[in-house]
């Protein structure tokens, strides 16, 4: 009973349904004038009503690109 307090909500439950990219999709996107690769980590709706993604770049010591608009993401990598 005590451990039920510490359960995390899954990111799948918090994800908007009309978002084009889903959690852990491997995508290409424009970042500081270059094309980078990364995993979609989080999504939120910004003030303009567009989706803004947080993308994780790297593996062992990751960095994050915050507030990447959907139009800056080129597409999924298969």
Biotite code that builds the C-alpha atoms (Angstrom):
import biotite.structure as struc

atoms = struc.array([
    struc.Atom([0.000, 0.000, 0.000], chain_id="A", res_id=1, res_name="UNK", atom_name="CA", element="C"),
    struc.Atom([2.811, 2.418, 0.842], chain_id="A", res_id=2, res_name="UNK", atom_name="CA", element="C"),
    struc.Atom([4.572, 1.942, -2.502], chain_id="A", res_id=3, res_name="UNK", atom_name="CA", element="C"),
    struc.Atom([1.515, 2.874, -4.570], chain_id="A", res_id=4, res_name="UNK", atom_name="CA", element="C"),
    struc.Atom([2.207, 6.540, -3.790], chain_id="A", res_id=5, res_name="UNK", atom_name="CA", element="C"),
    struc.Atom([5.439, 6.512, -5.779], chain_id="A", res_id=6, res_name="UNK", atom_name="CA", element="C"),
    struc.Atom([4.129, 5.095, -9.052], chain_id="A", res_id=7, res_name="UNK", atom_name="CA", element="C"),
    struc.Atom([4.854, 7.303, -12.054], chain_id="A", res_id=8, res_name="UNK", atom_name="CA", element="C"),
    struc.Atom([2.279, 8.045, -14.682], chain_id="A", res_id=9, res_name="UNK", atom_name="CA", element="C"),
    struc.Atom([3.375, 6.686, -18.019], chain_id="A", res_id=10, res_name="UNK", atom_name="CA", element="C"),
    struc.Atom([4.210, 9.190, -20.744], chain_id="A", res_id=11, res_name="UNK", atom_name="CA", element="C"),
    struc.Atom([1.841, 7.383, -23.067], chain_id="A", res_id=12, res_name="UNK", atom_name="CA", element="C"),
    struc.Atom([-1.142, 8.560, -20.970], chain_id="A", res_id=13, res_name="UNK", atom_name="CA", element="C"),
    struc.Atom([0.012, 12.206, -21.049], chain_id="A", res_id=14, res_name="UNK", atom_name="CA", element="C"),
    struc.Atom([0.658, 12.324, -24.813], chain_id="A", res_id=15, res_name="UNK", atom_name="CA", element="C"),
    struc.Atom([-1.702, 14.367, -27.062], chain_id="A", res_id=16, res_name="UNK", atom_name="CA", element="C"),
    struc.Atom([-3.475, 12.154, -29.576], chain_id="A", res_id=17, res_name="UNK", atom_name="CA", element="C"),
    struc.Atom([-3.114, 14.482, -32.599], chain_id="A", res_id=18, res_name="UNK", atom_name="CA", element="C"),
    struc.Atom([0.668, 14.839, -32.218], chain_id="A", res_id=19, res_name="UNK", atom_name="CA", element="C"),
    struc.Atom([2.440, 13.672, -35.366], chain_id="A", res_id=20, res_name="UNK", atom_name="CA", element="C"),
    struc.Atom([5.389, 12.044, -33.561], chain_id="A", res_id=21, res_name="UNK", atom_name="CA", element="C"),
    struc.Atom([5.091, 9.646, -30.636], chain_id="A", res_id=22, res_name="UNK", atom_name="CA", element="C"),
    struc.Atom([7.318, 8.906, -27.641], chain_id="A", res_id=23, res_name="UNK", atom_name="CA", element="C"),
    struc.Atom([10.717, 7.361, -28.607], chain_id="A", res_id=24, res_name="UNK", atom_name="CA", element="C"),
    struc.Atom([10.370, 8.029, -32.361], chain_id="A", res_id=25, res_name="UNK", atom_name="CA", element="C"),
    struc.Atom([13.800, 8.438, -33.993], chain_id="A", res_id=26, res_name="UNK", atom_name="CA", element="C"),
    struc.Atom([13.642, 11.695, -36.001], chain_id="A", res_id=27, res_name="UNK", atom_name="CA", element="C"),
    struc.Atom([15.774, 14.091, -38.056], chain_id="A", res_id=28, res_name="UNK", atom_name="CA", element="C"),
    struc.Atom([15.475, 17.785, -37.235], chain_id="A", res_id=29, res_name="UNK", atom_name="CA", element="C"),
    struc.Atom([17.166, 21.132, -37.796], chain_id="A", res_id=30, res_name="UNK", atom_name="CA", element="C"),
    struc.Atom([19.183, 22.365, -34.809], chain_id="A", res_id=31, res_name="UNK", atom_name="CA", element="C"),
    struc.Atom([21.589, 25.328, -34.897], chain_id="A", res_id=32, res_name="UNK", atom_name="CA", element="C"),
    struc.Atom([21.993, 25.246, -38.655], chain_id="A", res_id=33, res_name="UNK", atom_name="CA", element="C"),
    struc.Atom([22.668, 21.502, -38.902], chain_id="A", res_id=34, res_name="UNK", atom_name="CA", element="C"),
    struc.Atom([20.600, 18.387, -39.345], chain_id="A", res_id=35, res_name="UNK", atom_name="CA", element="C"),
    struc.Atom([20.652, 16.248, -36.196], chain_id="A", res_id=36, res_name="UNK", atom_name="CA", element="C"),
    struc.Atom([19.171, 12.930, -35.126], chain_id="A", res_id=37, res_name="UNK", atom_name="CA", element="C"),
    struc.Atom([17.422, 12.197, -31.855], chain_id="A", res_id=38, res_name="UNK", atom_name="CA", element="C"),
    struc.Atom([14.584, 10.553, -29.980], chain_id="A", res_id=39, res_name="UNK", atom_name="CA", element="C"),
    struc.Atom([11.330, 12.341, -29.192], chain_id="A", res_id=40, res_name="UNK", atom_name="CA", element="C"),
    struc.Atom([11.195, 12.616, -25.421], chain_id="A", res_id=41, res_name="UNK", atom_name="CA", element="C"),
    struc.Atom([8.274, 14.925, -24.607], chain_id="A", res_id=42, res_name="UNK", atom_name="CA", element="C"),
    struc.Atom([5.623, 17.056, -26.298], chain_id="A", res_id=43, res_name="UNK", atom_name="CA", element="C"),
    struc.Atom([3.601, 20.048, -25.186], chain_id="A", res_id=44, res_name="UNK", atom_name="CA", element="C"),
    struc.Atom([1.337, 22.620, -26.781], chain_id="A", res_id=45, res_name="UNK", atom_name="CA", element="C"),
    struc.Atom([2.959, 26.061, -26.899], chain_id="A", res_id=46, res_name="UNK", atom_name="CA", element="C"),
    struc.Atom([1.313, 29.504, -26.793], chain_id="A", res_id=47, res_name="UNK", atom_name="CA", element="C"),
    struc.Atom([0.700, 29.488, -30.577], chain_id="A", res_id=48, res_name="UNK", atom_name="CA", element="C"),
    struc.Atom([-1.241, 26.231, -30.372], chain_id="A", res_id=49, res_name="UNK", atom_name="CA", element="C"),
    struc.Atom([1.493, 24.255, -32.167], chain_id="A", res_id=50, res_name="UNK", atom_name="CA", element="C"),
    struc.Atom([3.211, 21.176, -30.804], chain_id="A", res_id=51, res_name="UNK", atom_name="CA", element="C"),
    struc.Atom([6.659, 21.784, -29.286], chain_id="A", res_id=52, res_name="UNK", atom_name="CA", element="C"),
    struc.Atom([8.837, 18.699, -28.835], chain_id="A", res_id=53, res_name="UNK", atom_name="CA", element="C"),
    struc.Atom([11.752, 17.964, -26.535], chain_id="A", res_id=54, res_name="UNK", atom_name="CA", element="C"),
    struc.Atom([14.244, 15.780, -28.395], chain_id="A", res_id=55, res_name="UNK", atom_name="CA", element="C"),
    struc.Atom([17.001, 13.739, -26.789], chain_id="A", res_id=56, res_name="UNK", atom_name="CA", element="C"),
    struc.Atom([20.312, 13.701, -28.676], chain_id="A", res_id=57, res_name="UNK", atom_name="CA", element="C"),
    struc.Atom([23.027, 11.229, -27.768], chain_id="A", res_id=58, res_name="UNK", atom_name="CA", element="C"),
    struc.Atom([22.925, 8.114, -25.665], chain_id="A", res_id=59, res_name="UNK", atom_name="CA", element="C"),
    struc.Atom([25.180, 7.698, -22.650], chain_id="A", res_id=60, res_name="UNK", atom_name="CA", element="C"),
    struc.Atom([25.455, 11.394, -21.826], chain_id="A", res_id=61, res_name="UNK", atom_name="CA", element="C"),
    struc.Atom([22.395, 12.868, -23.594], chain_id="A", res_id=62, res_name="UNK", atom_name="CA", element="C"),
    struc.Atom([21.610, 16.466, -24.358], chain_id="A", res_id=63, res_name="UNK", atom_name="CA", element="C"),
    struc.Atom([18.138, 17.815, -24.989], chain_id="A", res_id=64, res_name="UNK", atom_name="CA", element="C"),
    struc.Atom([16.824, 20.186, -27.634], chain_id="A", res_id=65, res_name="UNK", atom_name="CA", element="C"),
    struc.Atom([13.819, 21.921, -26.088], chain_id="A", res_id=66, res_name="UNK", atom_name="CA", element="C"),
    struc.Atom([10.822, 23.525, -27.815], chain_id="A", res_id=67, res_name="UNK", atom_name="CA", element="C"),
    struc.Atom([11.446, 22.180, -31.320], chain_id="A", res_id=68, res_name="UNK", atom_name="CA", element="C"),
    struc.Atom([8.466, 23.051, -33.495], chain_id="A", res_id=69, res_name="UNK", atom_name="CA", element="C"),
    struc.Atom([6.834, 20.381, -35.619], chain_id="A", res_id=70, res_name="UNK", atom_name="CA", element="C"),
    struc.Atom([7.790, 22.240, -38.818], chain_id="A", res_id=71, res_name="UNK", atom_name="CA", element="C"),
    struc.Atom([11.528, 22.001, -37.873], chain_id="A", res_id=72, res_name="UNK", atom_name="CA", element="C"),
    struc.Atom([11.344, 18.208, -37.678], chain_id="A", res_id=73, res_name="UNK", atom_name="CA", element="C"),
    struc.Atom([12.143, 16.724, -41.075], chain_id="A", res_id=74, res_name="UNK", atom_name="CA", element="C"),
    struc.Atom([10.769, 13.244, -40.468], chain_id="A", res_id=75, res_name="UNK", atom_name="CA", element="C"),
    struc.Atom([11.116, 9.850, -38.890], chain_id="A", res_id=76, res_name="UNK", atom_name="CA", element="C"),
    struc.Atom([14.125, 7.641, -39.600], chain_id="A", res_id=77, res_name="UNK", atom_name="CA", element="C"),
    struc.Atom([13.344, 3.983, -40.216], chain_id="A", res_id=78, res_name="UNK", atom_name="CA", element="C"),
])
